[in-house]
Amino acid sequence: MVSVKQFDDDYCLLKQNSGSELSKCSGVPWRGIGNGIPLYCLGTQPVRGNDAYRASSCHAEEEQSLLDSLLLAQWEDRAWKGPLKYDVTNCEMKFISGSRKLIAQLNEEWNSNYFPELAEYNVLRSFDHFKFNCMKTFREELLFCVARGEKAKSELITSTILPNDANLVILNANPVEYGHVFIVPINFYNPPQFLDLRSLELAAQFAIDINNCSFRVFYDYHASLRVNSSYFQACYFANPLPVELVPVVPVIGNWQERGIHIFEVSDYPVKTLMFKGKDNFKMLVALVSEICSSLQDQQIPFNLLISECSTKIFLFPQVRASSADACNLSAWECGGHFVFRARQDFDLASEESLVKRLAAISLDSEGFQAVKQMSCSIASELSS
C-alpha cells in the first residue's frame, strides 16, 4: 500500500536551519533529539502549480513526496522501537456483506481513549504551553513538526526553535490504520481550542504535500467544553472509505463559477455534504472553515473527512448526544470504517446494525436542510 524512499540519514533531514529566519523568530525552544527536531516547512506555493488542487493530480504512480516519505519513515522507525501498542497490520479486516460495503476491523487491543494526557485538561483551564511541554510528554511518539514556511517550495530542515504556530505530528500508539498520527498545535491549551481557518488550512495543505490518495485526514468536534477539539488525526487506508463511493447530487449556485462545488451525498445513512475544490484551494478551505465555525457556535457536533489530497472534504453533521453516556461517532466511523474490540461483535456485525448506528447520529431532514442552506448562503457570500 505504501512505500518509503530512503534518505541519507535517520531523520531524512536535508539541512540545518542555523542561518534561516526560523532561528530568529520567537518560538518554543527544543531540547530534545540531537541538534534539533525535523521541521517540515510548508511552501507558500502549491506543490505542482494549479494542478495541486485537482483530484486527478493525485496518482499513486507519481514519485513519492518528501512529506510522505518523512511521515512513513518516522512512523515505521517508532514501530520498530516500541511505542506502538500493537501491529495494526495484523488486525483482521472484512467488508460487511451488503450493498454498502461497510468496513469492519477487529482490533482487540484498541483503546478509544487514545489521548488521555491531553483530554484530562478542559477547555476552561488557563495553560501555558511552556510549562506543559507536550513535546517532552510525547518524546517517543513525536515524529516531527510542521509549520508554514516563507519560501515558495516546501522544505525539510532541523530546528531547535519551533514557530509558535507549529503543529506536532505525534504517533498514535493505538492506531486504527497504518501511519495513524495526531496533528496537534504546539499551543494546544491556548485559544482557540476549536477549529479555525489557520488550523484547517494547515491540515489540508499537509494532505496536499503528502500527495498520497491513500492518506485521509479526520477532524471530530464533540460540542463539549470538556473536550479540546483543536487537533486532527490522519492515517492511510488501502481502500476508499464507503462514503467516498456513494453517488452525490450537485447543489447549484454561483460558487461554481469560482471553482467550488457542493454536493449532497445521496442514499447514505448519515446525511452528508461534500465540498470539492477545483483550482481554488483557499476558497474551499475558507468555505468549510466558515461552515464549521457556524456549527460550533450552535454547538452542533460534526466530523470532517479530507480526502483525495484535499480536493474533497466531507462534512458529517450529527445530532447532539442525548445523555452523558452517549457519544458521537468518529469521522472514520461516519465514513463507514468500524473498529470492534470483541471477536463476537466483529463476527456478528451486519449491514443492518451498522446502518442503524450511522442513522442514529444523523440529523433529521429538517436539521440537515438548515445546515445545507447555511452552507449555500456562506458559499454564495464568499463567491460574490
C-alpha positions as CSV (number, residue, x, y, z in Angstrom):
1,M,0.0,0.0,0.0
2,V,2.7,2.5,0.9
3,S,6.4,2.6,0.4
4,V,9.3,4.6,1.8
5,K,12.1,6.4,-0.1
6,Q,15.4,6.1,1.8
7,F,17.3,9.3,2.5
8,D,20.8,9.8,3.7
9,D,20.2,9.9,7.4
10,D,17.9,8.6,10.1
11,Y,15.6,11.6,10.1
12,C,15.6,12.4,6.4
13,L,17.0,15.8,7.3
14,L,18.2,17.9,4.4
15,K,19.9,20.8,6.2
16,Q,20.3,22.7,9.4
17,N,18.5,26.0,9.8
18,S,21.2,27.9,11.6
19,G,21.1,30.7,9.1
20,S,17.4,30.7,8.5
21,E,14.7,33.2,9.6
22,L,13.2,30.5,11.8
23,S,16.1,30.6,14.1
24,K,15.5,34.3,14.6
25,C,11.8,34.2,15.3
26,S,10.1,33.8,18.7
27,G,9.0,30.3,19.4
28,V,9.4,27.2,21.6
29,P,12.9,26.0,22.4
30,W,13.5,22.4,21.6
31,R,15.9,20.5,23.9
32,G,15.4,17.0,22.6
33,I,16.8,14.9,19.8
34,G,20.4,15.7,18.9
35,N,20.8,19.1,17.4
36,G,17.1,19.7,16.9
37,I,13.9,18.2,15.6
38,P,12.7,17.6,12.0
39,L,10.6,20.6,10.9
40,Y,8.7,20.5,7.6
41,C,8.0,24.0,6.4
42,L,5.0,24.2,4.1
43,G,5.6,26.2,0.9
44,T,3.7,29.3,0.0
45,Q,3.0,28.0,-3.5
46,P,1.2,24.7,-4.5
47,V,3.4,21.7,-4.8
48,R,2.7,21.3,-8.6
49,G,1.1,24.7,-9.6
50,N,-2.6,24.8,-10.1
51,D,-2.9,21.1,-10.6
52,A,-2.0,20.5,-6.9
53,Y,-5.7,21.0,-6.1
54,R,-7.2,18.7,-8.8
55,A,-8.4,15.3,-7.7
56,S,-6.9,13.9,-11.0
57,S,-3.4,15.1,-9.9
58,C,-3.2,12.6,-7.0
59,H,-1.8,9.5,-8.6
60,A,-0.2,6.5,-6.8
61,E,2.3,6.1,-9.6
62,E,3.8,9.5,-9.1
63,E,7.2,9.9,-7.3
64,Q,6.7,9.7,-3.6
65,S,6.7,13.1,-2.0
66,L,9.2,14.2,0.6
67,L,6.5,14.6,3.3
68,D,5.0,11.2,2.6
69,S,8.5,9.7,2.9
70,L,9.2,11.5,6.1
71,L,5.9,10.5,7.8
72,L,6.2,6.8,6.8
73,A,9.9,6.6,7.7
74,Q,9.4,8.2,11.1
75,W,6.3,6.1,11.8
76,E,8.0,2.9,10.9
77,D,11.0,3.8,12.9
78,R,8.8,4.2,16.0
79,A,7.0,1.0,15.2
80,W,10.3,-0.9,15.4
81,K,11.3,0.9,18.6
82,G,8.2,0.0,20.6
83,P,5.8,2.9,21.3
84,L,3.0,1.2,19.3
85,K,0.7,-0.9,21.5
86,Y,0.2,-3.4,18.7
87,D,0.8,-4.1,15.0
88,V,-2.2,-2.8,13.2
89,T,-1.3,-4.6,10.0
90,N,-2.2,-7.9,11.8
91,C,-5.7,-6.8,12.6
92,E,-8.4,-8.8,10.8
93,M,-10.5,-6.8,8.3
94,K,-13.6,-7.6,6.3
95,F,-16.2,-6.0,4.1
96,I,-19.7,-6.3,5.6
97,S,-22.0,-8.3,3.3
98,G,-24.4,-5.9,1.6
99,S,-24.6,-3.2,-1.0
100,R,-22.9,-0.5,1.1
101,K,-19.6,-2.4,1.5
102,L,-19.1,-1.1,5.0
103,I,-15.7,-2.0,6.6
104,A,-15.2,-3.8,9.9
105,Q,-11.9,-4.2,11.7
106,L,-11.2,-6.5,14.6
107,N,-8.8,-4.7,16.9
108,E,-8.9,-6.3,20.4
109,E,-6.2,-4.0,21.8
110,W,-7.6,-0.7,20.5
111,N,-8.2,2.0,23.1
112,S,-10.5,4.7,22.1
113,N,-9.1,6.9,24.9
114,Y,-6.1,7.5,22.7
115,F,-5.0,10.9,24.0
116,P,-5.5,10.7,27.8
117,E,-2.8,13.2,28.7
118,L,-4.4,15.9,26.7
119,A,-8.0,15.0,27.4
120,E,-7.6,15.5,31.2
121,Y,-7.4,19.2,30.8
122,N,-10.6,21.0,30.0
123,V,-11.1,24.0,27.7
124,L,-11.6,26.4,30.6
125,R,-8.1,25.9,32.1
126,S,-5.6,28.6,31.5
127,F,-2.5,26.8,30.4
128,D,1.0,27.9,29.4
129,H,2.4,25.6,26.9
130,F,5.9,26.5,28.1
131,K,5.0,24.8,31.4
132,F,3.3,21.8,30.0
133,N,5.8,20.7,27.4
134,C,3.8,18.5,25.1
135,M,7.0,17.7,23.2
136,K,8.5,16.3,26.4
137,T,5.4,14.3,27.3
138,F,5.3,12.7,23.9
139,R,9.1,12.4,23.4
140,E,9.0,8.9,22.0
141,E,5.8,9.4,20.0
142,L,6.8,12.8,18.5
143,L,7.7,12.2,14.8
144,F,8.3,15.8,13.5
145,C,6.8,19.2,13.4
146,V,5.1,21.1,10.5
147,A,4.7,24.8,10.1
148,R,4.1,27.4,7.4
149,G,7.3,28.4,5.7
150,E,8.4,31.6,4.0
151,K,9.7,30.1,0.8
152,A,7.7,29.2,-2.3
153,K,8.6,25.5,-2.1
154,S,8.2,23.2,0.9
155,E,11.4,22.2,2.6
156,L,12.6,20.0,5.4
157,I,15.1,21.4,8.0
158,T,16.2,20.7,11.5
159,S,15.4,23.3,14.1
160,T,16.0,24.0,17.8
161,I,13.4,26.8,17.7
162,L,9.9,26.0,16.7
163,P,7.5,28.6,15.4
164,N,4.6,29.4,17.8
165,D,2.1,28.3,15.1
166,A,3.8,24.9,14.5
167,N,2.0,21.7,14.7
168,L,3.3,18.5,16.3
169,V,2.9,15.3,14.3
170,I,2.6,12.6,17.0
171,L,2.3,8.9,16.6
172,N,-1.0,7.4,17.8
173,A,0.1,4.4,19.9
174,N,-3.3,2.9,19.4
175,P,-3.6,3.1,15.6
176,V,-6.8,2.5,13.6
177,E,-4.8,2.2,10.4
178,Y,-1.3,2.3,9.1
179,G,0.6,5.6,9.7
180,H,-2.0,6.9,12.2
181,V,-0.9,10.2,13.7
182,F,-2.2,13.2,15.6
183,I,-1.6,16.7,14.1
184,V,-1.6,18.8,17.3
185,P,-1.0,22.6,17.6
186,I,2.0,23.4,19.7
187,N,-0.1,25.8,21.7
188,F,-2.7,23.1,22.3
189,Y,-4.0,24.7,25.5
190,N,-4.2,28.3,24.2
191,P,-7.2,29.7,22.4
192,P,-8.7,28.9,20.0
193,Q,-9.4,25.3,21.1
194,F,-11.8,24.7,18.3
195,L,-11.4,24.5,14.5
196,D,-10.3,27.8,12.8
197,L,-9.2,28.8,9.3
198,R,-5.5,28.6,10.0
199,S,-5.6,25.1,11.5
200,L,-7.8,23.7,8.8
201,E,-5.7,25.2,6.1
202,L,-2.5,23.7,7.6
203,A,-4.1,20.3,7.8
204,A,-5.4,20.4,4.3
205,Q,-2.0,21.6,2.9
206,F,-0.4,18.8,4.9
207,A,-2.5,16.3,2.9
208,I,-1.6,18.1,-0.4
209,D,2.1,17.8,0.4
210,I,1.7,14.1,1.3
211,N,0.3,13.6,-2.2
212,N,-0.9,10.1,-1.5
213,C,-4.5,9.1,-2.3
214,S,-4.5,6.5,0.5
215,F,-4.0,9.3,3.1
216,R,-7.0,10.7,4.9
217,V,-7.3,13.5,7.5
218,F,-10.0,13.5,10.1
219,Y,-11.5,16.0,12.5
220,D,-14.1,15.5,15.2
221,Y,-16.0,18.2,17.0
222,H,-17.9,16.9,20.0
223,A,-19.7,20.1,21.1
224,S,-18.4,19.6,24.7
225,L,-16.5,22.0,26.8
226,R,-14.7,19.1,28.3
227,V,-13.1,18.1,25.0
228,N,-10.4,20.1,23.3
229,S,-11.2,20.0,19.6
230,S,-8.2,21.7,18.1
231,Y,-6.3,18.7,16.7
232,F,-6.6,16.4,13.7
233,Q,-5.9,12.8,13.1
234,A,-4.7,11.2,9.9
235,C,-3.8,7.7,8.5
236,Y,-3.5,5.6,5.4
237,F,-6.4,3.4,4.1
238,A,-5.8,0.7,1.5
239,N,-9.3,1.1,0.1
240,P,-11.7,4.0,-0.4
241,L,-14.0,4.6,2.6
242,P,-17.6,3.5,1.8
243,V,-18.9,7.1,1.8
244,E,-16.4,8.1,-0.9
245,L,-18.1,5.6,-3.3
246,V,-21.6,6.8,-2.8
247,P,-23.2,8.9,-5.6
248,V,-23.6,12.6,-5.0
249,V,-26.1,15.2,-6.1
250,P,-24.8,18.7,-7.0
251,V,-26.2,21.7,-5.2
252,I,-26.3,24.5,-7.8
253,G,-25.2,28.0,-7.0
254,N,-22.9,30.9,-8.1
255,W,-20.0,29.3,-6.2
256,Q,-19.4,27.0,-9.2
257,E,-18.1,30.0,-11.1
258,R,-15.3,30.2,-8.6
259,G,-14.4,26.5,-8.9
260,I,-16.2,25.4,-5.8
261,H,-18.7,22.5,-5.9
262,I,-21.2,21.5,-3.2
263,F,-22.7,18.0,-3.3
264,E,-25.3,16.2,-1.1
265,V,-24.3,12.6,-0.6
266,S,-27.3,10.5,-1.7
267,D,-28.6,7.3,-0.1
268,Y,-26.3,7.3,2.8
269,P,-27.3,6.7,6.5
270,V,-25.6,9.8,7.7
271,K,-26.8,13.0,5.9
272,T,-23.6,14.3,4.4
273,L,-22.3,17.2,2.4
274,M,-19.3,17.0,0.2
275,F,-17.2,20.0,-0.9
276,K,-14.9,19.9,-3.9
277,G,-12.4,22.5,-5.0
278,K,-11.1,22.9,-8.5
279,D,-8.0,25.2,-8.6
280,N,-9.3,27.2,-5.7
281,F,-7.9,25.7,-2.5
282,K,-8.0,28.9,-0.5
283,M,-11.7,29.4,-1.1
284,L,-12.5,25.7,-0.4
285,V,-10.9,25.9,3.0
286,A,-12.4,29.2,3.8
287,L,-15.9,27.9,3.0
288,V,-15.6,24.8,5.1
289,S,-14.0,26.8,7.9
290,E,-16.9,29.3,8.0
291,I,-19.4,26.5,8.0
292,C,-17.7,24.7,10.8
293,S,-17.4,27.9,12.8
294,S,-21.2,28.4,12.5
295,L,-21.8,24.8,13.6
296,Q,-19.5,25.3,16.6
297,D,-21.4,28.4,17.5
298,Q,-24.6,26.4,17.5
299,Q,-23.0,23.5,19.5
300,I,-23.8,21.1,16.7
301,P,-21.3,18.1,16.7
302,F,-19.7,17.3,13.3
303,N,-16.9,15.5,11.6
304,L,-14.7,16.2,8.7
305,L,-13.0,13.8,6.3
306,I,-10.4,15.3,4.0
307,S,-9.6,13.0,1.1
308,E,-8.0,12.9,-2.4
309,C,-5.2,15.3,-1.5
310,S,-7.6,17.9,-0.1
311,T,-9.7,18.3,-3.2
312,K,-12.7,16.7,-1.4
313,I,-13.9,17.5,2.1
314,F,-16.9,15.6,3.6
315,L,-18.9,17.1,6.3
316,F,-20.9,14.9,8.7
317,P,-23.2,17.0,11.0
318,Q,-24.5,15.0,13.9
319,V,-27.3,15.2,16.4
320,R,-26.1,16.1,19.9
321,A,-25.6,13.2,22.3
322,S,-28.8,12.9,24.4
323,S,-27.1,11.7,27.6
324,A,-23.7,11.8,29.3
325,D,-23.2,8.1,28.5
326,A,-24.0,8.6,24.8
327,C,-21.2,9.5,22.3
328,N,-20.9,10.7,18.8
329,L,-19.2,8.7,16.1
330,S,-15.7,9.4,14.9
331,A,-15.1,10.7,11.4
332,W,-13.8,7.3,10.1
333,E,-17.0,5.6,11.5
334,C,-19.1,8.2,9.7
335,G,-17.1,7.3,6.6
336,G,-18.0,3.6,7.0
337,H,-15.0,2.1,8.8
338,F,-15.9,0.5,12.2
339,V,-13.5,-0.9,14.8
340,F,-14.5,-3.8,17.0
341,R,-12.7,-4.9,20.2
342,A,-14.6,-8.1,20.7
343,R,-14.5,-11.1,18.3
344,Q,-18.2,-11.8,18.8
345,D,-19.2,-8.3,17.9
346,F,-17.0,-8.4,14.9
347,D,-18.4,-11.7,13.7
348,L,-22.0,-10.6,14.3
349,A,-21.6,-7.2,12.6
350,S,-24.2,-6.8,9.9
351,E,-25.0,-4.0,7.4
352,E,-28.4,-3.5,9.1
353,S,-26.8,-3.0,12.6
354,L,-24.1,-0.6,11.3
355,V,-26.6,1.4,9.2
356,K,-28.7,1.8,12.4
357,R,-25.6,3.1,14.2
358,L,-25.0,5.6,11.5
359,A,-28.6,6.7,11.1
360,A,-28.9,7.2,14.9
361,I,-26.4,10.1,14.9
362,S,-27.6,11.7,11.7
363,L,-29.5,15.0,11.6
364,D,-33.2,14.7,10.6
365,S,-34.3,16.1,7.2
366,E,-35.2,19.5,8.7
367,G,-31.9,19.9,10.6
368,F,-29.9,18.8,7.6
369,Q,-31.8,21.2,5.3
370,A,-30.9,24.0,7.7
371,V,-27.2,23.1,7.5
372,K,-27.3,22.9,3.8
373,Q,-29.0,26.3,3.4
374,M,-26.5,27.8,5.8
375,S,-23.6,26.3,3.7
376,C,-25.0,27.6,0.5
377,S,-25.5,31.0,2.0
378,I,-21.9,31.2,3.1
379,A,-20.7,29.9,-0.3
380,S,-22.8,32.5,-2.1
381,E,-21.4,35.3,0.1
382,L,-17.8,34.2,-0.4
383,S,-18.3,33.9,-4.2
384,S,-19.9,37.4,-4.6
